[in-house]
Each structure stands twice: as structure tokens, then as C-alpha cells.
């Protein structure tokens, strides 16, 4: 996934556990693990703001963009880009 999540880095810097962060942010440890491990498809701005408040950091300290290795165009979203182009009648691949 082209968005890398660095919550682990901030947790280590703050010497905080995943459980403590989840409790202070107001989300379940399971949902925090999904986000932390890069499996989340989205994150609410309210959750991101709460993470930043608790960890005393900026959103860019938690999230960063990394290009895909596949070089699939459309922001590196191979399948999605093709589907979106087809849906809008745009040729290409």
C-alpha cells in the first residue's frame, strides 16, 4: 500500500503501549492494530486528530506516502486505476 503508517515509531518515542494509546484515543486495540499495521482502508480525521493530540505530533509524523514497486500509474493503484479509467470511458492501461 502506498501509504505507510508510522504509529509504532511514535509509540516507541513516547514509550507508550498500544493499549494505552487505544484507550486514550477512544478506539479499540483491535482497530488501532488494523491502522498501525497498514491494513486500514481509511482513517477518520477525528481519529487522526486524537492520535496526534495524544502522541503530541503532526499527521505527517504518522502517515507517509511511498510509491508502489509495481509502477502501475494512477498513483500506483493498478487495479483501481484501470477500473476508474474504464468507468469514465478513458482509454489506457
C-alpha positions as CSV (number, residue, x, y, z in Angstrom):
1,X,0.0,0.0,0.0
2,X,1.5,3.4,-0.9
3,X,0.5,5.0,2.5
4,X,2.9,3.8,5.3
5,X,1.8,4.2,8.9
6,X,4.4,5.0,11.5
7,X,2.4,4.8,14.7
8,X,5.0,2.3,16.0
9,X,7.7,4.9,15.7
10,X,5.7,7.4,17.7
11,X,4.7,4.8,20.3
12,X,8.4,3.9,20.8
13,X,9.4,7.6,21.1
14,X,6.6,8.3,23.7
15,X,7.3,5.0,25.5
16,X,3.6,4.2,25.2
17,X,1.8,0.9,24.7
18,X,-0.8,0.1,22.1
19,X,-3.3,-0.5,24.8
20,X,-2.7,2.8,26.4
21,X,-2.9,4.7,23.1
22,X,-6.1,3.0,22.2
23,X,-7.7,3.8,25.5
24,X,-6.6,7.5,25.4
25,X,-7.7,7.9,21.8
26,X,-11.0,6.1,22.4
27,X,-10.7,3.3,19.9
28,X,-10.4,-0.5,20.4
29,X,-7.0,-2.0,20.5
30,X,-8.1,-4.2,17.5
31,X,-9.0,-1.2,15.4
32,X,-5.7,0.5,16.4
33,X,-3.8,-2.6,15.3
34,X,-5.6,-2.5,11.9
35,X,-4.5,1.1,11.4
36,X,-1.0,0.5,12.9
37,X,-0.3,-2.5,10.7
38,X,-1.3,-0.7,7.5
39,X,-4.4,-2.8,6.9
40,X,-6.9,0.1,7.2
41,X,-8.6,1.4,4.1
42,X,-9.4,4.8,5.7
43,X,-9.0,6.8,8.8
44,X,-11.4,9.4,10.2
45,X,-9.9,12.9,10.7
46,X,-11.3,12.8,14.2
47,X,-9.3,9.7,14.9
48,X,-6.2,11.1,13.3
49,X,-6.6,14.3,15.3
50,X,-7.0,12.3,18.5
51,X,-3.8,10.3,17.7
52,X,-1.9,13.5,17.1
53,X,-3.2,15.1,20.3
54,X,-2.3,12.0,22.4
55,X,1.1,11.4,20.7
56,X,1.9,15.2,20.5
57,X,2.7,15.0,16.8
58,X,1.6,16.1,13.4
59,X,-0.3,13.8,10.9
60,X,2.8,13.6,8.8
61,X,4.6,12.0,11.7
62,X,2.1,9.1,11.5
63,X,1.4,8.8,7.8
64,X,3.7,9.0,4.7
65,X,3.4,8.2,1.1
66,X,5.6,5.5,-0.5
67,X,5.4,4.7,-4.2
68,X,4.3,1.2,-5.1
69,X,7.0,-1.1,-6.6
70,X,4.7,-2.0,-9.4
71,X,4.8,1.4,-11.0
72,X,1.1,0.9,-12.1
73,X,0.3,4.6,-12.9
74,X,-2.8,6.4,-11.5
75,X,-1.0,6.9,-8.2
76,X,0.2,3.3,-8.2
77,X,-3.2,1.8,-7.9
78,X,-3.0,-0.9,-10.6
79,X,-6.5,-2.4,-10.5
80,X,-8.3,0.7,-9.2
81,X,-6.8,3.0,-11.8
82,X,-7.9,0.7,-14.6
83,X,-11.4,0.3,-13.2
84,X,-11.7,4.1,-12.7
85,X,-10.5,4.8,-16.3
86,X,-12.9,2.3,-17.7
87,X,-15.8,3.7,-15.7
88,X,-15.1,7.1,-17.1
89,X,-14.5,5.9,-20.6
90,X,-10.8,6.8,-20.6
91,X,-8.6,4.5,-22.6
92,X,-5.3,3.3,-21.4
93,X,-3.7,0.9,-19.1
